[in-house]
Amino acid sequence: MSRLLKLSLSRFRNYTQLSWKPDAPLLVLTGENGCGKTNLLEAVSLLAPGRGLRAAPLPQLGQSGSLEWAVSARIESLDEQLEIGTGTQQDGQGTRRVSLCNGKRLRGQSAWSQALSAVWITPQMDRLFSDGAAGRRRFLDRLVMAVSPQHTSELAAYDKAMTQRNRLLQTRFSERTWIEGLEHSMARHAVAVAAARNETVDHLNSHTRHALDAFSAMRLDIDCAIGNRLHTTPALAVEDWLREQLQALRPQDRQKGRASLGIHRADCTLTDLRSGNPASMASTGQQKALLVGLVLAHARVVTAYRGAPPVLLLDEPLVHLDATRRASLLQSLQAFDSTVMLTGTDSAPFAPLAGVAKFISVRQGAFMP
């Protein structure tokens, strides 16, 4: 199993210092809004690839605006214990984030492949499939990162090349060789990102095509010109096609100030297979149920890829769910072979977990009986 054995925080959010040794795999954190429950989940999420469940800028993570903060943990995974940590470091170039595993510096997101895998749900995701495409792309990429940590590096490389190309089109349009080199980089990384998205979604759909307890069968689809071509065309040919398209679009992109074609314009849709309705047309409760079912299926995909299940971070997971699905979710989590952290303002909805889960009351950065 994947087990959180110890969590330490220093000047992180509303926690000045915290050293916590969870004594159960299933943890229920309750308390008033703003007391620090979600901050604990965010701290754990920062030990996985990416920018955490809030994707917050570094200055927002420190206590009272402090630029110095740190999060560390002892993790047991596949019968091995790992000491992992992340935080800020100041040097001549300013403040930047660094990460360690067993005392060694992790360089690049691909180095996280032996560290923690985490999957999460937050209240901000309750209307994910009826809000903007940018949020759905971030959600999709987090699903991919959990099984393929190098996905983060591919995304970052693509974004860097695209930003530089956008700038050159505005300031040095005649620098054809330089722009062409950036388009080559964009094409290479775009195909890698699209292929990883396609693979993850294919594996997800193999789990979600059948209902999971009280959660309906569903299908996730990606709307991406590059990813769609990869279904029928070799990757190298898609790279060549994308480079040609980017070159032809230079005048248009120069006028718009942004790239008209690329993985940054992808979107995804979720469909309830029982009703045939898209999640975008569903109620908030139906969307929440579909999202929870998708995350439970994704945990199975991560387990198959990595040989160990991810840590589950579920912030207010019972809100908007009906009684049947609440009971189903809590029953499923009891059999989950990893650390699961749940939050809520009241412990009563989690009563079925009594005697199984560890209940903790959080009050302004402190744990209470």
RANOR-V60945 format. One record per helix or strand of 3 or more residues. SS is the DSSP state (A for helix, B for strand). FROM is the first residue (numbers start at 1). TO is the last residue. If there is no record, write none. Layout:
SS;FROM;TO / SS;FROM;TO
This chain:
B;2;12 / B;15;20 / B;26;30 / A;37;45 / A;58;61 / A;63;65 / B;70;77 / B;80;91 / B;94;101 / A;109;114 / B;118;121 / A;123;125 / A;128;130 / A;133;147 / A;151;171 / A;176;208 / B;218;223 / A;225;230 / A;235;248 / A;250;256 / A;263;265 / B;267;272 / A;279;281 / A;284;306 / B;311;314 / A;323;334 / B;340;344 / A;348;353 / B;358;363 / B;366;368
